[in-house]
Amino acid sequence: MDYAKRAIGRILCVAVGIWLSGADLRAAEPARFKIVYATYLGGSQWDQGREVVPYPDGSVLVGGQTASSNMPTTAGVVQPKYAGDDPALGHPGIYGGDCFLARLSADGSRVLAATYFGGSKQERNVYGLELDRQGNLVITSTTRSDDIPTTRGCFQPKFAGGENECFAAKITSDLKRLIWCTYVGGSGGESPRGGLALDRDDNVCLVGTTSSRNYPTTPGVYQEKPAGPQTAFLTKLRADGSGLVSSTLFGGSADAHIIGARIDAEGSIYVAGHTRSQDLPVAADAAQPKYAGQADIFLAKFSADASRLLWATYLGGRGNEFAEYRLRILPDGSVLLTGTTASPDFPTTGRAFQRKLRGRTDGILVKLSPDGKRFALATLLGGSGEEFFLMPTVDREGNIYIVGQTNSRDLPVTPDAIQKTYGGGTNDGVLAVLSPDGSTLLYCTYLGGSGDDMIRSIALGRGGEVYLVGHTASPDFPVTAGAFQSRFGGGSGDIYVVKLVPTR
């Protein structure tokens, strides 16, 4: 009898082990997706989506840029009317544009709140969007306007000069009150294309590039003076926008650009960007201690007060590499970064999904060890054309989601893709999911119509929902029935918002 019990116990243990093993294998796979909604969000001129933040109730906050005077806004918001240049004046990189913020309902059928934000000239895209502990919105962008609505007691109430200047602002969650707004810059030009990050005290970390010789830095930081014609900046504003906590520059004798920042639990600040400087302060034991050629990516970690550079490394081959918006810190301190490469000798790792350059450029996904001394993962992803990827985002199983743009008709899409073939135009958006070690492409799909399309941002909801925001010039973008805006607004492009849910 005891023998029989033990035998049955062993059989049950094996069965349970097999079942758990199967569960683990299933958990390592990405969920397949279906579209809940897909909607345009645009007016009669050009509009671009850049940021997306989901709320627990399923609604979603979108940040972007618009030159349309007929965007949907709601009553009582900070700025109900377009204030910028007439876009007919010329190039959209110089003339026309306000920042734009909108919150969509969970089913994508209604705009719950929406506002413009900007001055009388031009504001670029919302290059950073975060929520503070009270749910207020913090945004940053670059502006050519000398009359944005700065607030009393802010750090820098006046435009300092040059072609453009960084600004940051905090707005209540209902978009009805401006809490504070300040310029940040010198007499040259600033661009905070790298977005922003908030520390545990809601201090606001801005990163980007400056050409100002008098960019505001603070005493005792790592680098107080610029070394090259364009230098990266890393500036932390007080949570109330009234002054600087710290502000440092970073760069060598050539240009350096930061494109993203994240802050860990200890307050250390991680940045990534690209440079042509061969003299960055990279230690001999870094993952890549030497500049490889043309433009290289760099990654760096600073102390919380920006007084010390904890580590830095180059990343690249003999061609051009560019880091793309924004890096991700994993719980163990590893860093994920996306971007693009044109180097046939880009340093991939042994188990990478794709080790050889297939097109003129390919997208990249890289994982750097917590000490900055080893690339744990480096893979290419692309077809015979050109790709770049942004926004590495990790799900509960550790799978890595990346988004971006491609013009390759032979991208390695998976059989369960939402859109298996290239839609048309110069570019399509692309969503891809890779295994945690970067060895397996779990999911890959095009997203786009007959015009130009790009996915600029991704966020995951609590239930595995996937929110995508981007830009489309396709009048046949695959919008869904009941969407807030079912028709293309016009001009050279609209914002779009897509919500996907897992099918298992």
Secondary structure, DSSP 4 states (H G I P E B T S, - for coil): -HHHHHHHHHHHHHHHHHHHHHHHHHHHSPPPEEEEEEEEE--SS-EEEEEEEE-TTS-EEEEEEE--TT----TT-S--S--S--GGGS-TTTS--EEEEEEE-TTSS-EEEEEEE--SS-B----EEEE-TTS-EEEEEEE--S-----TT-S--S--SSS-EEEEEEE-TTS--EEEEEEE--SS-EE-TT-EEE-TT--EEEEEEE--TT----TTSS--S--SSSEEEEEEE-TTSSSEEEEEEE--SS-EEEEEEEE-TT--EEEEEEE--S-----TTSSS-S--SSSEEEEEEE-TTSS-EEEEEEE--SS-EEEEEEEEE-TTS-EEEEEEE--TT----TT-S--S--SSSEEEEEEE-TTSS-EEEEEEE--SS-EEEEEEEE-TT--EEEEEEE--TT----TT-S--S--SSS-EEEEEEE-TTS--EEEEEEE--SS-EEEEEEEE-TTS-EEEEEEE--TT----TT-S--S---TT-EEEEEEEEE--
